[in-house]
Amino acid sequence: MNKETETIQNYLDLCHDAGIRRPDLYLASITGKLWGWLKGSFPRGILPMDVDGEVEINGFFLRLEKKQESSIKNKIMPTGQKRCIESLLNTGKFTVLLIGEDSNERAVCYQIWKSKEEKGEIVDCSQEDIRDVCRAWASWADDQNNPKTKSLQQLIDTTGNRF
């Protein structure tokens, strides 16, 4: 294998491990087509990241991040994205739902992060399970103006990591 071919294969392997399904689109996103024109605006080569999904209810946020199943199960996430998510979690207003997908983009596992230190177990699931998790979170967030509402921790504890 020549050096160029080896370099390309290493890049593709890194993309796969990071959950990047379309390296061509990823490259386009970090060059001039989306945010590349901001290059040099932030220190250390930082550029904006994409957000797969986010919901706000009563000032609480559910961030949804889709990754390949292997990335979730092997706990692989780009360092910058992980730091950003952990900073959001530190506000106490964010919950992150990592969704692992198979090669057909069907949800097959998930993990709930409620703080930098508190990351739930990885749970095998179906798409319906993801909808149930989202409904449970939405119900919890919608009830936050009610003084009798359980804390997020109590909700997770009583529902077996399904909120």
Secondary structure as the mmCIF struct_conf table of DSSP 4:
data_model
#
loop_
_struct_conf.conf_type_id
_struct_conf.id
_struct_conf.beg_label_comp_id
_struct_conf.beg_label_asym_id
_struct_conf.beg_label_seq_id
_struct_conf.end_label_comp_id
_struct_conf.end_label_asym_id
_struct_conf.end_label_seq_id
HELX_RH_AL_P HELX_RH_AL_P1 LYS A 3 ASP A 17
TURN_TY1_P TURN_TY1_P1 ALA A 18 GLY A 19
BEND BEND1 ARG A 21 ARG A 21
HELX_RH_AL_P HELX_RH_AL_P2 PRO A 23 ILE A 30
TURN_TY1_P TURN_TY1_P2 THR A 31 TRP A 35
HELX_RH_3T_P HELX_RH_3T_P1 GLY A 36 LEU A 38
TURN_TY1_P TURN_TY1_P3 LYS A 39 GLY A 40
BEND BEND2 SER A 41 PHE A 42
HELX_RH_3T_P HELX_RH_3T_P2 PRO A 43 GLY A 45
HELX_LH_PP_P HELX_LH_PP_P1 PRO A 48 ASP A 50
BEND BEND3 ASP A 52 ASP A 52
STRN STRN1 GLY A 53 ILE A 57
TURN_TY1_P TURN_TY1_P4 ASN A 58 GLY A 59
STRN STRN2 PHE A 60 GLN A 68
HELX_RH_AL_P HELX_RH_AL_P3 GLU A 69 LYS A 73
TURN_TY1_P TURN_TY1_P5 ASN A 74 LYS A 75
HELX_RH_AL_P HELX_RH_AL_P4 THR A 79 LEU A 89
TURN_TY1_P TURN_TY1_P6 ASN A 90 GLY A 92
BEND BEND4 LYS A 93 LYS A 93
STRN STRN3 PHE A 94 GLU A 101
TURN_TY1_P TURN_TY1_P7 SER A 103 ASN A 104
BEND BEND5 GLU A 105 GLU A 105
STRN STRN4 ALA A 107 TRP A 113
BEND BEND6 LYS A 114 GLU A 117
STRN STRN5 LYS A 119 LYS A 119
HELX_LH_PP_P HELX_LH_PP_P2 GLY A 120 ILE A 122
STRN STRN6 VAL A 123 ASP A 124
HELX_RH_AL_P HELX_RH_AL_P5 GLN A 127 ASP A 142
TURN_TY1_P TURN_TY1_P8 ASP A 143 ASN A 145
BEND BEND7 ASN A 146 ASN A 146
TURN_TY1_P TURN_TY1_P9 PRO A 147 LYS A 148
HELX_LH_PP_P HELX_LH_PP_P3 THR A 149 SER A 151
HELX_RH_AL_P HELX_RH_AL_P6 LEU A 152 THR A 158
TURN_TY1_P TURN_TY1_P10 THR A 159 GLY A 160
BEND BEND8 ASN A 161 ASN A 161
#
